[in-house]
Amino acid sequence: MTDLTLYYAPGTCALASHIALEQSGADYVATRLDFRANAQREPDYLAINPKGRVPALVTPRGVVTETPAILTFIAQSFPAAKLAPLDDAFAFAEVQAFIGYLCSTVHPARAHRVRGYRWADDPAAIEEIKRKAPQVVGDCFDLIETRMFAGPWVMGDPYSICDPYLFTLSTWLAIDGLDIARWPKVADHYARMSADPAVARVIAAEQAPA
């Protein structure tokens, strides 16, 4: 019996954790939540994650939430997969700084377009938030492209937990009306991630009919 269960919903940031689990070689179960049915607010799920969001990773020691924490947990739990430079404190801090930026800045910037109601009640204000959000996201990707992307992977030659997370947020660019070609390094990264067999398996699983 598997020790790990990942709760996810298609089209969410949980994709990053799902990919990392698949790449780690972990024995896990992925359980889909139907956000259209508001499953994340049902009592059974709130007992697992009171935040009512995904991802949530159930482990033998308890539940881990928040993408950076889950990605770090996966990297540390399955060191043979080499998803983070665990033996180099500075390099590991750089990895955490990057995934922290995605979580604390890039993701919320994008959320302003689709969930402006979290920050304003006035319909006109919400529309202005929605209009402005893609520009802010674009500014974030400008910084990633020019100052934060070592290449060929985010941290350079070593693939890391930064890569599935960047890929996940990159999948939202077209939805938000942003052309990924504006960022050649990010576009190349997206193409190489898309071609990875583990990534393809996860995307196929998440896109399969429920």
Secondary structure, 3 states (H helix, E strand, C coil): CCCEEEEECCCCCHHHHHHHHHHHCCCEEEEECCHHHCHHHCHHHHCCCCCCCCCEEEECCEEEECHHHHHHHHHHHCHHHCCCCCCCHHHHHHHHHHHHHHHHHHHHHHHHHHCHHHCCCCHHHHHHHHHHHHHHHHHHHHHHHHHHCCCCECCECCCCCHHHHHHHHHCCCCCCCCCHHHCHHHHHHHHHHHHCHHHHHHHHHHHCCC
